[in-house]
Structures are given as structure tokens and as C-alpha cells.
Amino acid sequence: MKRHLESTRETVRGVLLAALCLLSPVLGCLAAPAEGPLRVPMRLPETNALPSGIKERVLGPVATRPLMIVRSATSNGCRVAMAASSRGGLNVIVDGRPSPDYEDIEQTGPVFSPDGKRIAYALTKDEKWFMFVDGQAGPECEGVFNLTWSPTGERFAYEARRKGRHTVILDGRAGPEFEGIAKDSLVFSGDGKRFAYGALEGEHWFMVVDGVRQPNCEAILSKSMGFSPDGKRFAYGAIQG
């Protein structure tokens, strides 16, 4: 009887996950406690009937101890990724397929591209970090930050720290090394063709736009950078001496 109840509970949790993905387009991430049931911050319908035009699909059972659940619900369909404890440490499960076991995940967690077709996440093992894009691991580094998809979902960039220096890796290719990279400064144009970020070298901050270093300044204003709608122009806020 106990086994039957446990099996039923896992099935219900799996169905609940599918319902969340399909019925809550504004829900981004659920943080689950280490122990006990998954608590959902929403009220489910009292009836089992789904609204007209909504189709339900069971995506699979939720892990016994999920640490983080992320969903992507777009016109291309619904996808679910979760970071969960495993016997070997921790892994990321995407659409029911687990990654190899690692020790920890970058705090941003799994990040789907805007169109929901692609996914990226960073895992660590033996004090080494690895960036995974569509399940493929990148080169090892000391830390990863600023995970950024282009609006089209075709390009991906992130900041990596290697031997105390920082670099931006765009589409799998590392750029020049700097003393630091400005937080939240990685930005694509609307069509994804252009790219920029802020960097620090010595006492000077500056923007790097399409690989070209811009004039020095004392500071770059956080989240002030952006391309024009047609992608032809670029602007950002800075403090000059």
C-alpha cells in the first residue's frame, strides 16, 4: 500500500509539473525545499477539466529532491529543466534526460533561449567550472557569470574567469582577457548580429562593441547599455573624469 501511494504521489507531481508549464506562462522558476513536497505558489482549478484549447502532456516525474525547476513555454512548445540531487552529487535534467553528475550549479540555474529551443547552464566539479550549451560542455574555467542569450536564441555569450583574468566567450570563442567584466553588461542587438559588453583594465572601464574597444571612462552605469531597434546605433551611460 505504501509503495502504491509513493508511486501515485510521484505521478501526481509529474502531472502537476506539466500543468504548471502549460497553464502558467508567467511562472519562471520554482524553488523547492530540500525536504517535503513541492509547494506551488498558485491556486489550481477545483475541477480536473482544462480550459478550452489547452492540451495536457505529462512530461515525467519530478525528482525526489529537486533544487530548482525552470520551464520554457513558447509557441514552439513546452520544455522543463531541473537541477536535482543525485547519488553522485547533482545533475541537470532537461526534458527527462539527465546530465552527468557534478557538484554544484551556477546560481542563475538552467537558462532557456527566448524561443525555448536551446538551453545553457554551468556546473562545477573538483573546483572547475564547465559551461554546458545544448548539453555540450565547454572548456574548464575558474568561474562563469553573465549568461546571456541573443533575442533570436541563435547566439550565446558568458563571462569566464581563467587564472584570475576575465574573458567573454561568444558562440564558443574566447575574446581578449581583462581584469574584470561589468556585471549585466553583455548585450545583443535585436537581430543578434551585434554584441557588446563592459570591461575593466587597470583603472579604466570601457565598452567593447563588436570586438572594438571604446573610449575609457571612470565607470559604466549598470544596465544602461543597449542597441537601437534597427541595430545600427549603440548607447550606454558612463561617468567621465
C-alpha positions in Angstrom: 0.0 0.0 0.0 2.8 2.4 0.9 4.6 1.7 -2.4 1.4 2.4 -4.3 0.9 5.7 -2.5 4.5 6.8 -3.2 4.2 5.8 -6.9 0.9 7.8 -7.1 2.5 10.8 -5.4 5.3 10.9 -8.0 2.8 10.6 -10.9 0.7 13.5 -9.5 3.9 15.6 -9.1 4.8 14.9 -12.7 1.3 15.8 -13.9 1.4 19.0 -11.7 4.7 20.0 -13.4 3.1 19.7 -16.8 0.0 21.7 -15.7 2.3 24.4 -14.4 4.2 24.6 -17.7 1.0 24.8 -19.7 -1.2 26.9 -17.6 1.2 29.5 -16.1 3.1 31.3 -18.8 4.3 33.9 -16.3 5.8 31.4 -13.9 9.6 31.4 -14.3 11.2 29.3 -11.6 10.1 27.2 -8.6 12.5 26.9 -5.7 11.7 23.6 -3.9 12.6 22.8 -0.3 15.2 20.1 0.3 12.6 18.0 2.2 8.9 17.7 1.9 6.5 18.3 -1.0 7.0 20.8 -3.8 5.0 23.9 -2.8 3.3 25.7 -5.7 2.5 29.4 -5.3 -0.7 29.3 -7.3 -4.3 28.1 -7.0 -5.2 25.1 -9.2 -8.7 24.7 -10.7 -11.1 22.8 -8.5 -12.2 20.8 -11.5 -9.9 18.4 -13.4 -11.1 19.9 -16.7 -8.6 22.0 -18.6 -9.6 25.3 -20.2 -10.7 25.1 -23.8 -7.9 24.8 -26.3 -5.3 23.7 -23.7 -3.7 20.3 -24.1 -2.1 18.4 -21.3 1.1 16.4 -21.7 2.8 14.5 -18.9 6.5 15.5 -19.0 7.7 13.0 -16.4 8.0 12.7 -12.6 9.7 15.4 -10.6 12.9 14.4 -8.9 12.6 13.3 -5.3 14.7 16.3 -4.2 14.5 19.0 -6.9 16.7 22.0 -6.1 15.5 24.2 -8.9 12.9 23.9 -11.7 12.8 26.1 -14.8 10.3 26.0 -17.6 10.1 27.4 -21.1 6.6 27.8 -22.6 6.7 29.3 -26.1 4.8 28.9 -29.4 7.4 26.1 -30.1 6.1 24.1 -27.1 6.9 23.5 -23.5 10.2 22.3 -22.0 11.3 21.7 -18.5 14.7 21.6 -16.8 15.5 20.9 -13.2 18.6 20.7 -11.0 18.4 17.8 -8.6 20.4 15.9 -6.1 21.7 12.6 -7.3 23.7 9.8 -5.8 26.8 11.2 -7.4 26.1 14.8 -6.3 24.0 16.9 -8.6 22.8 16.9 -12.2 20.6 18.8 -14.6 17.6 17.0 -16.1 16.3 18.5 -19.4 13.2 17.0 -20.9 13.7 13.9 -18.8 17.4 13.4 -19.8 20.0 13.8 -17.0 23.4 15.3 -17.4 26.5 13.7 -15.9 26.9 14.1 -12.1 28.6 17.3 -10.9 28.9 19.0 -7.5 27.1 22.3 -7.9 25.3 24.6 -10.4 25.8 28.3 -11.1 23.2 30.3 -9.2 21.4 31.5 -12.3 20.4 27.9 -13.0 19.4 26.5 -16.4 18.6 29.3 -18.8 16.5 28.6 -21.9 16.9 30.7 -25.0 14.0 33.1 -25.7 12.5 30.7 -28.3 12.8 27.8 -26.0 14.8 25.7 -28.4 18.2 25.8 -26.6 19.4 25.7 -23.0 22.6 26.6 -21.1 23.8 26.0 -17.6 27.1 25.9 -15.7 28.2 23.0 -13.4 31.3 22.6 -11.2 33.4 19.6 -10.2 36.7 19.5 -8.5 36.8 23.3 -8.2 36.5 23.6 -12.0 33.5 25.1 -13.8 32.1 24.0 -17.2 29.6 25.8 -19.3 27.1 23.5 -21.0 25.2 24.7 -24.1 22.7 22.3 -25.5 24.3 19.5 -23.5 27.8 20.1 -24.8 30.5 21.1 -22.2 32.8 24.0 -22.9 36.4 24.4 -21.7 37.1 24.4 -17.9 37.5 27.7 -16.1 37.5 29.1 -12.5 34.1 30.6 -12.7 31.2 31.6 -15.0 29.0 34.7 -14.9 26.6 36.8 -17.0 24.9 34.0 -19.0 23.3 35.8 -22.0 21.2 34.6 -25.0 20.6 36.7 -28.0 16.9 37.7 -28.6 16.8 35.3 -31.5 18.2 32.4 -29.5 20.8 31.7 -32.1 23.8 33.1 -30.1 25.1 32.7 -26.6 27.7 34.6 -24.5 29.0 34.4 -21.0 31.9 35.6 -18.9 34.6 33.2 -17.8 37.4 33.6 -15.3 40.7 31.9 -16.0 43.9 32.2 -14.0 42.5 35.3 -12.3 41.7 37.1 -15.6 38.2 37.5 -17.2 37.1 37.0 -20.8 33.8 36.9 -22.7 33.1 33.7 -24.6 30.8 34.4 -27.5 29.5 31.4 -29.5 32.2 29.2 -28.0 35.1 31.6 -28.9 37.0 33.4 -26.2 37.7 37.1 -26.6 40.6 39.1 -25.1 41.3 38.9 -21.4 40.7 41.8 -19.0 40.9 42.5 -15.3 37.2 42.4 -15.0 33.8 42.3 -16.9 31.0 44.7 -15.9 28.1 42.8 -14.3 24.9 42.6 -16.5 26.7 44.4 -19.4 26.6 41.6 -22.0 24.0 42.8 -24.6 23.0 41.8 -28.2 21.2 43.8 -30.8 17.6 42.8 -31.6 18.6 40.7 -34.5 21.5 39.1 -32.6 24.1 40.2 -35.2 25.9 42.8 -32.9 27.3 42.3 -29.4 28.8 44.5 -26.7 30.0 44.3 -23.1 31.8 46.4 -20.5 35.3 45.6 -19.3 37.9 46.8 -16.8 41.7 47.1 -17.3 43.8 48.9 -14.6 41.9 52.0 -13.6 39.8 52.3 -16.7 36.4 51.0 -17.7 35.3 50.8 -21.3 32.8 49.2 -23.6 33.8 46.7 -26.2 31.4 46.8 -29.2 31.7 44.2 -31.9 35.2 43.5 -30.7 36.3 47.1 -30.8 37.4 48.9 -27.6 35.6 52.2 -26.9 37.0 55.3 -25.0 38.0 54.9 -21.4 35.8 56.1 -18.5 35.7 56.1 -14.7 32.6 53.9 -14.5 29.9 52.3 -16.6 26.3 52.7 -15.4 24.7 49.3 -14.7 22.2 48.1 -17.3 22.5 51.3 -19.2 23.8 49.8 -22.5 21.7 48.9 -25.5 21.4 48.9 -29.3 18.8 50.9 -31.2 15.9 48.9 -32.6 17.5 48.7 -36.1 20.8 47.7 -34.5 22.7 50.5 -36.2 23.5 52.6 -33.1 24.7 51.8 -29.6 24.4 53.8 -26.4 25.4 53.5 -22.7 25.8 55.5 -19.6 29.3 56.4 -18.2 31.0 58.6 -15.7 33.8 60.7 -17.1 36.6 62.2 -15.0 
